Amino acid sequence: MQILLQKQNQRDGLQASAKEKLWLKMQIDQSRKELEKLSEKSELIQQIKIESLEYERDRLRKVQTAEFSSFPA
């Protein structure tokens, strides 16, 4: 009887261990997906910042060019 209980406990332990591993794998997969989304968002934000800075640079160049050309020679 004792041996049967030990074997049952081992099986239960293995099943629990397998469930825990599956749960952990699912959590890791979910975390990877979230990280990928955050990475994509970060890249988009960086691209928007770059484009914004380039736009501002070009705008300032036009202003400076206009101011420079308005001075008499």
Contacts in CASP RR format, 6 or more apart in sequence:
PFRMAT RR
TARGET T0000
AUTHOR 0000-0000-0000
METHOD contacts of the structure
MODEL  1
MQILLQKQNQRDGLQASAKEKLWLKMQIDQSRKELEKLSEKSELIQQIKI
ESLEYERDRLRKVQTAEFSSFPA
END
